[in-house]
Amino acid sequence: MKRNFITLVAVMVAAFFVGTELAHAADISFSGQIRTRYEAEDKEAMNTTNTSRNDVTASRVRLNLKTTINSDTAAFIQMQHVKNWGFENASFTGSNADDNLGLHQAYFTLKNVAGTGFNAKVGRQQVVIDGHRLFGHTGWTSGAQTHDGLRLTHSHDNMTMSYGFIANVESGGGGAGGNDDVRTHFLHTNFQGVLGGALSTYIVLVDDDCGRLSVTAGVCDNPGQWYTLGARQAGKMFGLDYRAEAYWQVGDTGNSGEVLGEQTITTFSTVPTVAGYASNGAEVNRDAYMFGVRVGKSFNNVAWKPKVTLWYDYLSGNDDESVEEGDWSAFDTLYDTGHKFYGFMDLLTNAVGRDTNYLGLQDIAIKLVLKPAAKWTIKADLHNFHLAHSVGANPDMAVMTGICTAKPYQENNNQGGSACRSGGSELGSELDLTLVHKYNPNVKLVAGYSQFMAEALWHSMIGSGNQDGTNGHDNTSEWFYVMADVKF
């Protein structure tokens, strides 16, 4: 027995040293993250009859393995576990039933593939381009976003060009439209040293066999192919930080007929029949756009080193004219990190525009950053949100999307008018306050408070309160969080 024990110890010691040498030879490194966040909010419910506040604590755990296999080949694997506290725990059971562990990223990289000068990244990966406007990792969410696909990148002088392919959906099935697959291709170029910064151009193709706009489970019979074309310029000139970007979307719009049905449009539109909004939603042309500008100024020689930023984003939406012409004009933000742009309460971050009933969005904001002491940062953002078009100028669309219940102006031989004629475009304002403390090089503590202050149009859009006003509604909603982010 003693001899067997000594032999076992010797084998374990030998295995440890051999494993250490192999890890060193293969250049393997480990890292990870534990992020825990408590949230308390009532940001979804604005009825006075529903005043309860929701609170939840969520954790994200990541374990990363990175290895340099040889001079041309490397690999990265990231395991992730996400859960809300109190779910599937072992407090009242004899066994922990929580098995929520998944593969968040797993890819390999090849340098100078076949002597072409392109580097390849193949597998499940985060796709982040420039400022997260069209492609981001949505890292604020506990699960975050990754894609299955590949990316080829080539750099020369001040230019970097990359092609990417994403397999969004692989159904392998044959619904009414055949294989209900969704594919995305993108070509991105970046030129450094332009106007004190960098210029990027985009060409994105979404090949959607299912219909991204579908709001009904299993409805995948309205395919569409559409492009996003645009450019982004960001840099620093004359002591100002700036960004300007614009994008245009053209092509088909699958399943738009499900959102704005032909019968509904025929009833409420000035045009008797709107071609293309029948069952085959792909016949509807996509004609949408967005643009955004930002200008910021830092005052490093002033106490607390303030930085002030002025911000404006415009995302086009459907209106009476676009529907009459058979166009879909609601801009699709693709795979953006909307939390970064449209308010931290995430009330207006749906990619296809569903949060504003596909009526577009204007975001006017002022942002302030202060550094009162070493390792401390205070941020304050104030947003004022509007629809892309006023309800008063588009009463038919307002009725079709349920914002107004009155009959449109065009009905009853132009008699009686419409209550929507006096409607504006303002949805409300949001104040986001954030306090960040870099506790040590590996730990960051964050606390935040947000309040959304709604206008009457917001209540009409989301249906808060009864139409007859018997329930009433709250004009504000709040959200508070505390978060610890530990990386190792």
Secondary structure, DSSP 4 states (H G I P E B T S, - for coil): -HHHHHHHHHHHHHHHHHHHHHHHHHTEEEEEEEEEEEEEE-SS---TT----EEEEEEEEEEEEEEE-SSSEEEEEEEEEEEETTSS-STTSSS-----EEEEEEEEEESSGGGSS-EEEEEEE----TTSSSB---TTSSS---EEEEEEEEEETTEEEEEEEEEEE-----BTTBS--EEEEEEEEEEEEETTEEEEEEEEEEEESS-TT--STT-----EEEEEEEEEEEEEETTEEEEEEEEEEEEE-TTHHHHS-HHHHHHHSSSS--TT-SS-GGGSEEEEEEEEEEEEEE-TTSTT--EEEEEEEEE----HHHHHTTEE-PPP-TB--GGGTS-TT-SS--TTSGGGTTS-EEEEEEEEEEEEETTEEEEEEEEEEE-SS-STT-HHHHHHTTS--SPPTTHHHH-S--GGGG--SEEEEEEEEEEEEEEETTEEEEEEEEEEEE-HHHHHHHT-S-TTSSS---SEEEEEEEEEEEE-
